[in-house]
Amino acid sequence: MWSLQNLLFTICIALICVTSAVGVIHVTGYLGSKVEISCSYGPGYQSYQKYLCRNDCGSGDVLITTSNPVKNKYRIHDDKTARIFTTTISDLQSTDAGKYWCGVTRTGKDIYTEVKLKLVPDSCCNSVKEVESYAGYSVSFSCPYESQYQNNLKYICKGTRPSICLQQALITSDNKQNGRFRLNDENMSTKFTTKISSLTQSDSGRYLCGIQRNSDLHLFCAFELKVKDHCCDTVTNIESYEGYSKSINCPYENQYRNSLKYICRGNRPSTCLQRALITSNNRENGRFSLDDEKTSRIFTLTISSLTQSDSGYYLCGVQTNSDHDVFSAVDLKVKEWCCVRSTEITGTVGHPLTLQCPYPRQHRDNRKFLCKGDHRNSCRDMVMSESRFALRDDIYSSSFSVMITKLEEADAGTYWCGSDSRWRVGNYTKIQLSVEFLQHTSTVPSTVKTPGKTVPPTSENLVKTQTSTMKALGKTQTSIMKALGTTQTSTMKALGKTQTQTPGQPVKDAALYVPFTVPPVLLLLIGILVVVVYKWKYHKVKEDEAIVDRNAPKAKGLEEVMGAMDNDIYGNQEVMMYSKKQTSKQQSACAQYEDEDEEQDYENFTTSEDIYCNENFHLANRK
């Protein structure tokens, strides 16, 4: 009987509670965050105890009361003036979702308000709009909202957590300017716009536009801002060669047909216009020219006379009315101009020289050329301008040769030969020509050479060289001179007198002239003759030094010397003919030194004559 009474009492209390409930409050919170549940009550209950409970609100279901306002993660506050008590639940977990009751204690039966708590992840949003800009520029992003929220608070924060966005707001509609951030609420278009100026890379990241709602979660939309200090994600690679011209094409959209176009070096858009190489307002600037084809919506930069220093990044810029201009990037690589092959050749002054130049078979009918200059773009066609240069084409070997009939000191330098007048890569030979002078030594001929240049031997060195050569002749030349008698001695004395009195030292001039005119082969043979004659005479003197009458065998001795030459030791007709007749001719040549007033012409003397005369000169001086 008692159990039946208790059951009826419980049912009665439940019915009273249901009938005392005032509506249902829906609350949404973020997991890991906190939520506030606010419940109002009528007048006269200000001093009554309030509480929050779950389930059936039994004694074990009460979470917190105003008599004990702090308990674990629950806080309660009673605003008696507004007749609203608010319960805060922190560190929300998924188990916190569900039904709650706001209760007001009174005698007999309490007053209850049902609360349904929904928990969602603390993140935003399903869709994110991406925005890009460049360091130093400004960026704006617009956040739309419904007309019913025109008068609500708007704000923007950086991050991804809606639960704390308002507390960390960078700017709100109540404070529209905050340093680099500015907010403008356009009520008529139902959107508010946030502008960030003087962007830095640290401004990159997620931004949330928030609209405050008093009864539910705030409304949000998300933007992902990427601030780059260089441009661009896509780069067009182009290549060219030194000395060529190259065009860079920059496409743009139709809406920018009348906008300013420009090109700069580097990859920093923020300073590109200030550092522009050229703009559509000034279409010529030295080696740079710009052409805007509005029909095809492409503007083109042309760079002429390329150098390797032109390699690098270039930005094509189109000025816009928005926060930043539109750019496209090009990476230009200028290669060193190359040819089929590069070679170094050395020639001797006064001698002929042949230069060989191969070419592709398909160029057999092209005009062939050889030009001289440090750079192919500024070289002089030598075949057309110099008669000493003769070109011969051999189509069967796909090469042509250029003969320089008599090499000069000024011929040293860089030459280019080819078969393509358009100078396309791969059809040429680069030749570095050096010239040299012949120089006498005590035994064998040698040369003085500097690549690409000529260094003539000094007069002092040549005189020393000539003197050493005379000494090497030694006793052989002495015996020959004595055999020729007193007539030659007087001639050499006269020559010595002429050399002493004549200004400008003609003997030195003659010594200088020999290396320029005597062929290298002749000089080599002279060296061989000196050695052979010296050895022969050495043995001859040893055999006859006690008994030979020096005046008797002079004809015979001379014939024996000439016989050694006749055995093809030289191979040069002028040196081989040492006969009695030639002896008189040498005497006559040496006698020409006696005329002091007559200008000496040393070009008519052979090497043997020159040596002969100079030896007589030394012999006379010794006497």
PALOLUM-974190 format. One record per atom (N, C-alpha, C): residue in one letter; x, y, z. Coordinates in steps of 0.2 Angstrom, whole numbers, plus 5000, padded with zeros to 4 digits. Layout:
REM PALOLUM-974190
AXYZ
...
This chain:
REM PALOLUM-974190
M500449945000
M500050005000
M500450065000
W501050065004
W501450125005
W501850124998
S502050074995
S502450074989
S501950104983
L501350094983
L500950124978
L500850194979
Q500850224986
Q500750294987
Q501450324985
N502050294986
N502650324984
N502650334976
L502450284973
L502450284965
L501950344963
L501350344966
L500950404964
L501250474965
F501650474971
F501950544973
F502450554967
T502850504965
T503350524961
T503050544954
I502550514952
I502250534945
I501950604946
C501650614952
C501450684952
C501950734952
I502550724955
I503050774955
I503350784948
A503350724944
A503650734937
A503150774933
L502550764934
L502050804930
L502050874932
I502150884938
I502250954941
I502850984937
C503450954937
C504050974934
C503950994927
V503650944923
V503550954916
V503051014915
T502551024919
T502151084918
T502451144920
S502951144924
S503351204927
S503851224922
A504051174917
A504651194912
A504351244908
V504851294906
V504651354902
V505151344895
G504851314890
G505151314884
G505751264884
V506151274879
V506851234878
V507351274876
I507951284879
I508451324877
I508951274873
H509151294867
H509651254863
H510351294863
V510851254865
V511551284866
V511951244862
T512451274859
T512951234855
T513651264857
G514051214859
G514751234861
G515251194857
Y515951214858
Y516451184854
Y516851134859
L516951084856
L517351034860
L518051064862
G518251044869
G518851074871
G518751144874
S518251174872
S518151244874
S517651254880
K517351304881
K516851314886
K516151344883
V515651334887
V514951354885
V514651384891
E514251434889
E513851464894
E513051454893
I512751434898
I512051414898
I511651474903
S511251514899
S510951564903
S510151554904
C509951554910
C509251544911
C508851604915
S508351624912
S507951674916
S507451654921
Y507251694925
Y506751674930
Y506351744931
G505751724934
G505251784935
G505351824941
P505051874942
P505151924948
P504951884954
G505251904960
G505151884966
G505551824968
Y505951794963
Y506351734964
Y507151754965
Q507251824966
Q507951844966
Q508351804972
S508051804977
S508351774983
S508351694983
Y508051664979
Y507951594979
Y508651564976
Q508751504978
Q509351464976
Q509151434968
K509751444964
K509651424957
K510251364957
Y510051324952
Y510551264951
Y510451244943
L510951194942
L510951164935
L511051084937
C510651054933
C510650974934
C510550944928
R510650874928
R510550834922
R510050774924
N509850744918
N509450684919
N508750704922
D508650664928
D507950684931
D508050724937
C508650764938
C508750804943
C508650784950
G508850714951
G508950694957
G509450724961
S509550694968
S510050724972
S510750714969
G510850664966
G511550654963
G511650684956
D511050714953
D511150744946
D511250824946
V511250854952
V511350924953
V512150934952
L512250974947
L512950994945
L513251044949
I512851104950
I513151164954
I512551204956
T512651234962
T512051284964
T512351344966
T511951394966
T512151464968
T512451474975
S512251424979
S512551424986
S513251404986
N513451364981
N514151344980
N514351354973
P514551414971
P514551434964
P515151404960
V515651374963
V516151344959
V516251274961
K516251234956
K516351164958
K516551124951
N517251104952
N517551074947
N517551114941
K517351094935
K517351134929
K516651174928
Y516351184933
Y515651224933
Y515751284937
R515451334934
R515351404937
R514651424936
I514351464942
I513751484941
I513651554944
H513351604940
H513251674942
H512551694942
D512251724947
D511551754947
D511551824946
D511351844940
D511251924939
D510551934941
K510451954948
K509751974950
K509452034947
T509852074945
T509552134942
T509152114935
A509552074931
A509252054925
A508851984926
R508851964932
R508451894933
R508651844928
I509351834928
I509651784923
I510251754927
F510251684928
F510851654931
F511151614925
T511851614925
T512251584920
T512651534922
T512651474919
T513151424921
T513651414916
T514251414917
T514851404913
T515151334914
I515151294908
I515451234908
I516151234904
S516751224907
S517351224904
S517551154901
D518051154897
D518451094895
D517851044892
L517451064888
L516951024885
L517150964882
Q516850904884
Q517050844881
Q516350814877
S516450764873
S515850744870
S515350714874
T515550694880
T515050664885
T514650714889
D514850784887
D514550834890
D513850854886
A513850834880
A513250844876
A512650814879
G512050844878
G511450814880
G510950864884
K510550834888
K509950874891
K510150894898
Y510050954899
Y510150994906
Y509451024908
W509451044915
W508951074918
W509151134922
C508851194920
C509051254924
C508451254930
G508651254936
G508151244941
G508151304946
V507551324949
V507451374954
V507151344960
T507451344965
T507151304971
T506651354974
R506051314976
R505551354979
R505151304984
T504751324988
T504351284992
T503851244988
G503851174989
G503351134986
G503551104979
K503651144974
K503951124968
K504351174965
D504951154962
D505451194959
D505251214951
I505551264949
I505451294942
I505951264938
Y505851234932
Y506351204928
Y506251234921
T506851244918
T506951254911
T507351204907
E507151174902
E507551124899
E508051154894
V508651124894
V509251144890
V509451084886
K509551094880
K509951044876
K510551074873
L511151034875
L511851054873
L512051014868
K512351054862
K512651014856
K513351034856
L513750994855
L514451004854
L514750994847
V515151034845
V515451034838
V516151044839
P516551014834
P517351034834
P517451104834
D518051124837
D518251194837
D518651204831
S518351214826
S518751224819
S518251254814
C518551284809
C518151314804
C518551324798
C518351304793
C517651294790
C517751244785
N517151224783
N517151174777
N517451194771
S517351254769
S517651284763
S518151344765
V518651354762
V519151404764
V519351434757
K519351504757
K519451534751
K520251554751
E520651544746
E521351554746
E521451624743
V521851664746
V522051734743
V522851734743
E523151764738
E523851774737
E524051844736
S524551864739
S524851924738
S525551924739
Y525951984738
Y526651984738
Y526852034744
A527452014747
A527652054752
A527752134750
G527552174754
G527552244753
G526852274750
Y526452224747
Y525852244744
Y525252244750
S524652264747
S524052254752
S523652204749
V523152184754
V522752124752
V522052144755
S521552124752
S520852134755
S520452074754
F520052054759
F519551994758
F518952014761
S518352004757
S517652024759
S517351964762
C516951974768
C516551924771
C515851944771
P515451904767
P514751914766
P514351894772
Y513751924773
Y513251904779
Y512551914777
E512051884780
E511351894779
E511151964782
S510651984779
S510352054780
S510152064788
Q509952004791
Q509752004798
Q510252024802
Y510852014800
Y511452034804
Y511852094803
Q511452144800
Q511752204798
Q512052244804
N511652234809
N511852274815
N512252234820
N512452174819
N512852134823
N513552154823
L513952134828
L514652144828
L514952104823
K515452134819
K515852094815
K516552104817
Y516952054816
Y517652054818
Y518052004813
I518752004814
I519151964810
I519751944815
C519951884815
C520451854819
C520951814815
K521551794817
K521951754814
K522051684818
G521851634814
G521851564817
G521351524815
T521251464818
T520751424816
T520151404821
R520251434827
R519751414832
R519251464833
P518651454831
P518051504832
P517951514839
S518051474844
S517951484851
S518251544854
I518851554852
I519251614855
I519351664850
C519051664844
C519151714839
C518951784841
L518451794844
L518251864846
L518751894851
Q518951844856
Q519451874861
Q520151894858
Q520251864852
Q520951874849
Q520851914842
A520251954842
A520051984836
A520652044834
L520852044828
L521352094826
L520952164825
I520352164823
I519952224822
I519252204822
T518852254824
T518052244825
T517752294821
S517052294820
S516652344817
S516552404822
D516752394828
D516752444833
D517352484833
N517852454831
N518552494830
N518852474823
K518652524819
K518752504812
K519552514809
Q519952544813
Q520652544811
Q521052524817
N521552484815
N522052454820
N522752444816
G523152494816
G523752484813
G523752474805
R523952414803
R523952394796
R523252364794
F522852354799
F522152324798
F521652374798
R521152374793
R520652414792
R519952374790
L519452384794
L518752354792
L518252404790
N517952384785
N517452424782
N516752384781
D516252404785
D515652364784
D515152404779
E515052364774
E514552394769
E513852364770
N513452394773
N512852374775
N512352354769
M512452404764
M512052394758
M512152334754
S512752314754
S512952254750
S513052194755
T512852204761
T512852144766
T513552104766
K514052144766
K514752114767
K515152164770
F515652134774
F516152184777
F516852164774
T517252214773
T517952204770
T518452214775
T518952174775
T519552184779
T520152194774
K520552244775
K521152264771
K521752264776
I522252224774
I522952224777
I523452254772
S523752304775
S524252344770
S524952324773
S525452334768
S526152324770
S526252254772
L526052204768
L526152134769
L526852114771
T526852064775
T527552034776
T527351954776
Q527851914775
Q527751844775
Q527451814781
S527551854787
S527251824793
S526551834793
D526251874789
D525551884788
D525151824785
S525551774782
S525251714779
S524951674784
G524351644782
G524051604787
G523251604786
R522951574791
R522151564791
R521851624795
Y521351654792
Y520951714795
Y520251694795
L519851714800
L519151704801
L518851764802
C518251774797
C517851824798
C517251804802
G517151844808
G516551824812
G516051874813
I515451844814
I514851884815
I514551864822
Q514451904826
Q514251884833
Q513451874833
R513251814836
R512551804838
R512451784845
N511951814848
N511851814855
N511651744858
S511251714854
S510851654856
S511151584853
D511651594849
D511951534846
D512751544844
L513051494841
L513751504839
L513751564834
H514351594834
H514451654829
H514551624822
L514451664817
L514451644810
L515151654808
F515451614804
F516151624802
F516251604795
C516751634791
C516951614785
C517751614785
A518051574781
A518851574782
A519151594776
F519751624777
F520251634771
F520951614773
E521251584768
E521951564768
E522351614764
L522751654768
L523151704765
L523851684764
K524151684758
K524851674756
K525251734754
V525651754758
V526051814756
V526751784753
K526951804747
K527551774744
K528051834744
D528651824745
D529151874744
D529551864737
H529251824733
H529551814726
H528951784721
C529051794715
C528551774710
C528951724705
C528651674703
C527951654704
C528051574704
D527451544705
D527451474706
D527651434699
T527451474694
T527551444687
T528051494684
V528651464681
V529151504678
V529251474671
T529251524666
T529451504659
T530251504658
N530551454656
N531251454655
N531351464648
I531851514646
I532051524639
I532751524639
E533051514633
E533851514632
E533951554626
S534551584626
S534851614620
S535651614621
Y535951654616
Y536651654616
Y536951724616
E537551734618
E537851794618
E537851824611
G537651894611
G537651934605
G537051924601
Y536551884603
Y535951874600
Y535451924603
S534851924600
S534251954603
S533751904605
K533351924610
K532851874613
K532251914615
S531651884613
S531051914615
S530651874620
I530351904625
I530051874631
I529351894630
N528851844629
N528151864628
N527751854635
C527351904636
C526951904642
C526251914641
P525851864642
P525151864640
P524751904646
Y524151924645
Y523751954650
Y523051954648
E522551964653
E521851954652
E521552014648
N521052004645
N520752054641
N520552124645
Q520352114651
Q520252174655
Q520752214657
Y521452194655
Y521952234656
Y522252264650
R521852264644
R522152294638
R522452364638
N522152404642
N522352474643
N522752494649
S522952434652
S523352444659
S524052454657
L524452484662
L525152494661
L525452424661
K525952414657
K526352354657
K527052374658
Y527452324661
Y528152344663
Y528452274664
I529152284664
I529652224665
I530152244669
C530352204674
C530852214679
C531252154680
R531852164682
R532352104684
R532252084691
G532252014692
G532251994699
G531551954700
N531351944706
N530751904707
N530351934713
R530452004715
R530052034720
R529552084717
P528952064717
P528452104714
P528352174717
S528452174724
S528352234728
S528752294725
T529352284722
T529752334720
T529852334712
C529452294709
C529552284702
C529452344698
L528852384699
L528752444695
L529252494696
Q529452504702
Q529952554704
Q530652534700
R530752474699
R531452454696
R531352434689
A530752454686
A530652424679
A531152444674
L531352404670
L531852414664
L531452454659
I530852444658
I530452474653
I529752464654
T529352514652
T528652514653
T528252524646
S527652514646
S527252524640
S527152604638
N527352644643
N527352714642
N527952744639
N528552704640
N529152714637
N529452654634
R529352644628
R529452584624
R530152564622
E530652614623
E531252604621
E531752624626
N532252584628
N532752604633
N533352564632
G533752594628
G534452554627
G534352494623
R534552434625
R534452374622
R533752344623
F533352374627
F532652344628
F532152384624
S531652344622
S531152374618
S530452334620
L529952374621
L529252334623
L528752354617
D528352304615
D527852304611
D527252274613
D526652314614
D526052284616
D525552274611
E525452204610
E524952184605
E524252174608
K523852224608
K523252224612
K522752174608
T522852164602
T522352114599
T522452044601
S523152024602
S523251954604
S523351954612
R523352014615
R523352014622
R524051994625
I524552014621
I525251994623
I525752054622
F526052064628
F526652124627
F527252084627
T527752114623
T528352074621
T528952124623
L529452094627
L530052124628
L530652094624
T530952144620
T531552114616
T532152144619
I532652104620
I533352124623
I533852104617
S534152154615
S534652144610
S535352144612
S535852114608
S536552114610
S536652074617
L536352024618
L536351984624
L537051974627
T537151974633
T537751954637
T537551904642
Q538051874645
Q537951824650
Q537651854656
S537851924657
S537551954663
S536751964663
D536451954657
D535751964656
D535351904659
S535751854660
S535451794663
S535051804670
G534551774671
G534151784677
G533451784677
Y533051804682
Y532351804682
Y532151874680
Y531551874676
Y531251934674
Y530451924676
L530151984678
L529451984679
L529052024674
C528552004671
C528152034667
C527552064672
G527452124672
G526952154677
G526452194673
V525752184675
V525252224673
V524852254679
Q524852324678
Q524552364684
Q523852354684
T523552344690
T522852334691
T522552384696
N521952394697
N521652434702
N521552404708
S521752334709
S521652304715
S522252314719
D522352274725
D522852284730
D523552264727
H523652224722
H524252204719
H524152194712
D524752204708
D524752194701
D524752114699
V524752104693
V524752034690
V525452024687
F525751964689
F526351954686
F526451884683
S526951874679
S527151814676
S527951814676
A528251754677
A528951754678
A529251714672
V529851744670
V530251714665
V531051704668
D531351644667
D532051634668
D532451634662
L532851684661
L533251684655
L533951664656
K534151614652
K534851594652
K535251604646
V535751654647
V536151674641
V536751624641
K536851584636
K537451544635
K538051574632
E538651554633
E539251584630
E539151554622
W539251604618
W539251584611
W539851544609
C539651484606
C540151434604
C540151424597
C540651384595
C540751374588
C540951304587
V541051284581
V541251214579
V541851194583
R542351234583
R542951214587
R543351284588
S543751274593
S544251334594
S544951314594
T545351344591
T546051324590
T546551384590
E547151364592
E547751414592
E548251394587
I548451444583
I548951434578
I549451494578
T550151464577
T550651514577
T551051514570
G551151574568
G551451584561
G552051634562
T552551634557
T553151674557
T553051734552
V553351784555
V553251844551
V553651834545
G553351854539
G553651854533
G553551794529
H553251744532
H553051674529
H552351664528
P552151624523
P551451604522
P551151564528
L550551574528
L550151534533
L549451514531
T549251454532
T548551434530
T548151414535
L547551444535
L547051424540
L546451384538
Q546351334541
Q545851284539
Q545151294543
C544651294539
C543951304542
C543451254539
P543251204543
P542751154541
P542051184542
Y541551164538
Y540851184538
Y540351124537
P539751134539
P539251084538
P539151064530
R538951004528
R538850994521
R538351034518
Q537851044522
Q537251084519
Q537451154517
H538051174519
H538251244518
H538751254512
R538751194508
R539251194503
R539151254498
D538551274497
D538351334492
D538351404496
N538451404502
N538451464506
N539151504504
R539051564506
R539751604505
R540151594511
K540751584510
K541251574516
K541651634517
F541851644523
F542151704525
F542651694531
L543151734531
L543551744537
L543651814539
C543451824546
C543451894548
C543851894554
K544151954556
K544551964562
K544252014567
G544251994573
G544052044578
G543952004585
D543952034590
D543852004597
D543151974597
H542652004594
H541951974594
H541751964587
R541351914586
R541151894580
R540651954577
N540351994581
N539852044579
N540252104576
S540852104578
S541252174576
S541852154573
C541852104568
C542452074565
C542452104558
R543052104555
R543152134548
R543352074543
D542952074538
D543052024533
D543752034530
M544251984531
M544951994529
M545051974521
V544651924519
V544651904512
V544451964507
M543951994509
M543652054505
M544152114506
S544452124511
S544852184512
S545552184512
E545852124512
E546552114511
E546752064505
S547252094501
S547452054495
S547851994497
R548151994503
R548651944505
R548251884507
F547551894508
F547151834511
F546751804505
A546851744503
A546551704498
A546151644500
L545551644498
L545151584501
L545051534495
R545051474497
R544951414493
R544551364496
D543951344492
D543451304495
D543551234492
D543551184497
D543551114495
D542851084497
I542451074492
I541751054494
I541750984496
Y542250944493
Y542250874494
Y542450854502
S542850894505
S543050884512
S542650934516
S542150964514
S541751014518
S542151054522
S542651094519
S543051134522
S543351184517
F543551244520
F543951294515
F544551314519
S545051334515
S545651364518
S545751434516
V546051474520
V546251544519
V547051544519
M547351564514
M548051574513
M548251644514
I548751654519
I549051724520
I549651714517
T549751754512
T550351744508
T551051764512
K550951824515
K551551844519
K551351874526
L551451834531
L551151854538
L551551914540
E551151964543
E551352024546
E551252024554
E551652064557
E551552074564
E550852094566
A550552134562
A549852154564
A549352104563
D549552044560
D549051994558
D548851954565
A549251964570
A549051924576
A548351944579
G547951904582
G547351914585
G546851854584
T546251874585
T545651824584
T545351824578
Y545251764575
Y544851764568
Y544251714569
W543751734565
W543151684565
W543051664557
C543051604556
C542851584549
C542251544549
G541751544545
G541151514545
G540851514538
S540251484538
S539851484531
S539151504532
D538951534538
D538251554539
D538251634541
S538051674536
S538051744538
S537551764543
R537151724545
R536651744551
R536951724558
W537551694558
W537951684564
W537551634568
R537251584566
R536951534570
R537451494573
V537251464579
V537751434583
V537951364580
G538651354580
G538851284578
G539151284571
N539251344567
N539451344560
N540151374559
Y540551384565
Y541151424564
Y541751394567
T542351424566
T542951404569
T543251474572
K543451474578
K543751524582
K544451514582
I544851554579
I545551544578
I545951604582
Q546451584586
Q546851634590
Q547551624587
L547651674583
L548351674579
L548851714583
S549451684584
S550051714586
S550551724581
V550951774581
V551551774576
V552151784580
E552651764577
E553351754580
E553851784575
F554451804578
F555051824575
F555551774576
L555951764570
L556551714571
L557151754575
Q557551714579
Q558051744583
Q558651694583
H559251724581
H559851684581
H560151664588
T560451604589
T560751584595
T561451564593
S561851544597
S562551524596
S562551454592
T562051414592
T562051344589
T561451334584
V560851344587
V560251334582
V559751384583
P559351394577
P558951454577
P558351444583
S558051494585
S557551494590
S557051554588
T556451554592
T555951604591
T555751634597
V555551704597
V555251734602
V554551744601
K554051714605
K553351714603
K552951734609
T552451774608
T551851784613
T551251774610
P550751724613
P550151714609
P549751774608
G549551784602
G549051834600
G549451904599
K550151904600
K550551964600
K551151954597
T551552004595
T552251994592
T552752034597
V553252004598
V553852034602
V554452034598
P554652084595
P555252084591
P555852084595
P556452054594
P557052054598
P557352124597
T557752134603
T558052204603
T558652204599
S558952264598
S559552264594
S560152244598
E560152254604
E560652234609
E560752154609
N560152124609
N560152054609
N560452024603
L560252054597
L560452034591
L561152034589
V561452094592
V562152104591
V562552054595
K562252034601
K562651984605
K562551924602
T562051904599
T561951844596
T562351834590
Q562451894586
Q562851894580
Q563651884582
T563751914587
T564451914590
T564651834592
S564151804595
S564251734598
S564351694591
T563951704586
T564051664580
T564651674577
M564951734577
M565651744574
M566151714578
K566051714584
K566551674588
K566551604587
A565951574586
A565951504585
A566251484578
L566351524574
L566651514567
L567451504569
G567751534574
G568351524576
G568951524571
K569351474572
K569951474568
K569851464561
T569251434559
T569051414552
T569051484548
Q568651524551
Q568551594547
Q569151634547
T569551624553
T570251664553
T570651644548
S570751574547
S571251554541
S570951574535
I570351574534
I570051594527
I570151664526
M570051704531
M570151774530
M570951794528
K571351754532
K572051774531
K572251744524
A571951694521
A572151664515
A571951714509
L571451764511
L571251804506
L571751864505
G572251874510
G572751924509
G572551994511
T573052034510
T573052104513
T572452144510
T572252124504
T571752164501
T571052164505
Q570852104507
Q570252104511
Q570352144518
T571052144520
T571152174527
T571052244526
S571252274521
S571152344520
S570452364519
T570052324515
T569352334515
T569052334521
M569152284526
M568852284532
M569052344536
K569652364536
K569852424539
K569352484537
A569352484530
A568852544528
A568152534530
L567952474531
L567252454533
L567152474541
G567752464545
G567752474552
G567652554552
K568052584548
K568052664548
K567352684547
T567052654542
T566352674540
T565852664546
Q565952614549
Q565452594554
Q565552644560
T566152664561
T566352704567
T566052774565
Q566052794559
Q565852864558
Q565152874556
T564852824554
T564152824551
T563652824557
P563252884558
P562752874564
P562252824562
G561952804568
G561352754567
G561652684567
Q562352674567
Q562552604567
Q562252564562
P562552564556
P562252524551
P562352444552
V562952434555
V563052354556
V562452324561
K562252364566
K561752344570
K561052334566
D561052384561
D560452384557
D560452314552
A561052304550
A561052244546
A560952184550
A561152184556
A561052124560
A560252114562
L559952174562
L559252174563
L558852144557
Y559152164551
Y558752144545
Y558852064544
V559352034546
V559451964545
V558851924547
P558651924554
P558151884556
P557451894553
F557351954550
F556751964547
F556751934540
T557251924536
T557251904529
T557551834528
V557951804532
V558251744531
V557751684533
P557551644529
P557051584531
P557351544536
P556851514540
P557151474545
P557551414543
V557451384537
V557751324535
V558551344533
L558651404531
L559351434529
L559651434536
L559351464541
L559751474548
L559951404550
L559451354550
L559651284552
L560251264549
L560251274542
L560851244538
L561451284540
I561451344542
I562051384544
I562351354550
G561851334555
G562051304561
G562451244560
I562151204555
I562551134554
I563151144551
L563251194546
L563851214543
L564351234548
V564251274553
V564651294558
V565051234561
V564551194563
V564851134567
V565251094562
V565051074556
V565451034552
V566151064550
V566151134548
V566751164546
V567251174552
Y566951184558
Y567351184564
Y567751124565
K567351064565
K567651004566
K568150984561
W568051004555
W568450984549
W569151024550
K569051094551
K569651134552
K570051124558
Y569751094563
Y570051084569
Y570551024567
H570350974564
H570850914562
H571350944557
K571150984553
K571551004547
K572151044550
V571951094555
V572551134558
V572951084562
K572751034565
K573150994569
K573650954565
E573450944559
E573950904554
E574450944551
D574251014550
D574651054545
D574951114549
E574851114556
E575051184559
E575751194559
A576251144558
A576951154558
A577251164552
I576951134546
I577251134540
I576851174534
V576251194536
V575851224530
V576051294530
D576151314523
D576251384522
D575651424521
R575451474525
R574751494525
R574551534519
N575051554515
N574851594509
N574751544503
A575051484503
A575051434497
A574351404497
P574051374502
P573451334500
P572851374501
K572851444500
K572151484501
K571651464496
A571851454490
A571451434485
A571151364486
K571651314488
K571451244490
K570951244496
G571151284501
G570751284507
G570051304506
L570051354502
L569351384500
L568951334496
E569251304491
E568951254487
E568651194492
E569051174497
E568851124501
E568251144506
V568251204508
V567651224511
V567051224507
M567151254501
M566551254496
M566351184495
G566851134494
G566651064493
G566151034498
A566351054505
A565951034510
A565151064509
M565151124507
M564451144506
M564151114500
D564551094495
D564251064489
D563950994490
N564050964496
N563850904498
N563150904501
D562750954499
D562050964501
D561950974509
I562451004512
I562351024519
I561851074519
Y561851124515
Y561451184515
Y560851164511
G560851154505
G560251154501
G560051224499
N560451274500
N560251344497
N560751364493
Q560551384487
Q561051394481
Q561551454483
E561251504486
E561651564488
E562151554492
V562051504497
V562651494502
V563151444499
M562951394495
M563351344492
M563951364488
M563751424484
M564251444479
M564851484481
Y565251454485
Y565851484488
Y566451464483
S566451494477
S567051484472
S567451554472
K567951544469
K568451604468
K568051664465
K567651644460
K567251704458
K566751734463
Q566451694467
Q566051714473
Q566451754478
T567051734479
T567551774483
T567651844481
S567751854475
S567851924472
S567151964473
K566551924472
K565951954472
K565851984480
Q566051944484
Q565951964491
Q566452024493
Q567052014490
Q567452074491
Q567152134488
S566852134483
S566552194480
S565952214484
A565552164487
A565052184491
A565252224497
C565852194500
C566052224506
C566352294505
A566652304499
A566952364497
A566452424497
Q565852404496
Q565252454496
Q565252494502
Y565552464508
Y565452504514
Y565952564514
E566452564509
E566852624509
E566552684507
D566052684504
D565652744502
D565252774508
E565452824512
E565152844518
E564552884516
D564452914510
D563952954509
D563352924506
E563452854504
E562952814500
E562552784505
E561852784505
E561452744509
E561552674508
Q561652634514
Q561752564513
Q561052524512
D561152474507
D560552434506
D560752364507
Y560452344513
Y560652274516
Y560252224513
E559752234510
E559252184507
E559652144502
N560152164498
N560552134493
N561052084496
F561152084502
F561652034505
F561351974507
T561651914505
T561451854508
T561751844515
T561551784518
T561751774525
T562551754525
S562751724520
S563451704519
S563851764518
E563651814514
E564051874513
E564051914519
D563451914523
D563451954529
D563951934534
I563951864535
I564451834540
I565151844538
Y565251844531
Y565951854528
Y566151924530
C565751974528
C565952044529
C566052054536
N565652034541
N565752044548
N566352014551
E566551954548
E567151924551
E567751964549
N567751984542
N568352034540
N568352094545
F567752114547
F567752174551
F568152164558
H567952104561
H568252084567
H569052074566
L569152044561
L569852024559
L570252084559
A570052134555
A570352194554
A570452234561
N569952234565
N569952264572
N570552234576
R570552164575
R571052134579
R571752144577
K571852164571
K572552184568
K572652254570
